[in-house]
Amino acid sequence: MIKTPQKILPGRYQVVPRTLTILIHEGRVLLQRGAADKKLWAGLYNGLGGHVERGEDILSAAKRELFEESGLVCSNLKLRGMVSIDVEEQQGILMFVFSGNDIQGKMNASEEGQLEWVELTQVKTLPVVEDIPILLDLLSTNQSLFFGRYTYDSTGKLLTQFQSQA
């Protein structure tokens, strides 16, 4: 195998790629309530997704995570946005946000949490991961590819910035 001349330089900002899929169908969104033993977002509603594995492209990772966590396939899954999330001084997450509504399969249980179709009008009344209402608003009002950045203030409050592709 020929090694690439590209290098990851010490001290450079590095990101872990992740996917987040939000399926919306007939006024409802598929959310997963995190299992009580999850390290992150236990008991909170979130979209479906996870890490991109070595050798996967982003779309394949989103499809794999969707199927693993739900048993569902979405034939019109589309990249809708990308969000850079600062985690540490030199490390972050690059989240690829997908959405779709052409859904096939039988919903399965998952170790990740309980799946539930939720009326879009009810999402803000549920214990959700803090960016889910923001992302749902973007998905419903913006058809362009969006780009976002999440940072946190000294109290841990989420700060968001978004722009759309013209």
N, C-alpha and C positions, 0 to 999 in steps of 0.2 A: 504494500500500500504506500502510495506517495503521500508524504505529509504536505499539507498546505503551508505556504509561507506566512499565512495569517497567524497572528499571535494574540493571546490575551495578556495584555501588559499588566504588571503589578500596579495596584493603586487605581486602576480604571474602574469605573462604575460597571457592574455586572448585573444581569437580570436572569431570572428563571422564567421560562415561558409557561404560561398556563392558559387554559381555555375556560370560558364561561358560556353556557348555552341557555338561552331563554326562549322557550317555546310558548307561543301565544296562539290560541285557537278559540274562535267563537266567544271572545270577550273574557277568556280565562287564561291564566298563565300557570304553567307547570312549575311548582316549587318543591324543594326538598327541605323538610324540617330536619336539621342536623341531629344525629343521634346524641344521646346524653353523654356518651363517652368520647365524643370527638374533641380533638385538641383545640380546634378553631370553630367558632360559631355553633357550639352545642346548643340545641333547642331553638336555633334561629332558622328562619326560612331563607333559602338562597336558590339560585339557579343551579344547574348541573355542570360539572366540569372537573378539571384537575390538571395535573402536570402533562406536559408534552414529553414523550419518551424519546430516547435516542433513536434516530432513524425514521422518525415520524415527521410528516409535514403537519402544519397547524390544523388544516381541515380534517385530516385523518384522525388526529388526536381528539378533536371535538366530537367526531362521529363515534370514536371508540368510547370516550368517556360517557357520552349520552347513552349508548347501548349498555355499557357496564352498569351504569347507575339506574337505568330505567327499563331496559329491555326494548326501548323504542328506537325507531329509525326515522329520520327526517330527511326526505328527498330534496327539499329546497333550502337546506341549511346554508346561510349566507353570512359572510363576515360583515358585521355592522360597525365595529369600532375596535380601537386599541387603547388601552389605558396603562400608563406607566405608574407603578406604585412604589414609592420609596419605603423601604423596610429598615435598612441600616444606612450608615453614611455612604458606603460604597456598594450596597446591594439593594436590589429591588425585584419586582415582579413585572413582567410585561404580559398583561392579560388581553387575550383576543376574545372579543365578545361576538357571539354568533346568535342568530335568531332564525326561526322558520315556523311554518304552520302546517306543512304537508306531512302528517305523522302516521306511521304504520307500526304495527306490533302490539303486543300485549304487555301492559305495564307490569314490571316485576318488582318485588321487594329488594332492597339493597341494604348492606351493612352501613352505608353512608347516612341513611336516615329515611324517614317516611315521605313518600311522594304524595302530592295533593294538587289537584287542579283548583286554583283560587280565582274567584271573580276579580278582575282588575280593580274594580271599585273598592274591594275589601283589603287590598294589599297593605295600605297604610295603617290599617287597624291591627295588623299582625306583628309579632316580634320578628322582624326581618333584619338581615344583614344591612347595614346602614346605607349602602349604595344601591340597593335593589330599586327603591322608588325612583331614584335619580335616573338609573339606566332604563327603567320602564318608560319614564317620561321621554327620554331621548329616543328610544325605539319607536314610540308612538307618534312623535312630532317631527322626527328628522329622518328623511330617507337617504341622506348622504352619509358617507363614511365619517365617523366621528373619531376624534383623538382626545384623550383625556390624561390628566395627571392627578394622582392622589398624593397628598402629603398630610402630615398630622401636626397640630400645634402642640405646645408644651403640656397641654392638659389631655392630649390624646384625641382631640376632636378632629374628625375628618374634614379636610379642606380639598375642594375639587375645582379643577379648571377644565373646560371643554372647548373645543373648536371643531367645526365641521369642514369637510372638504368642499370647496366651492364648485 
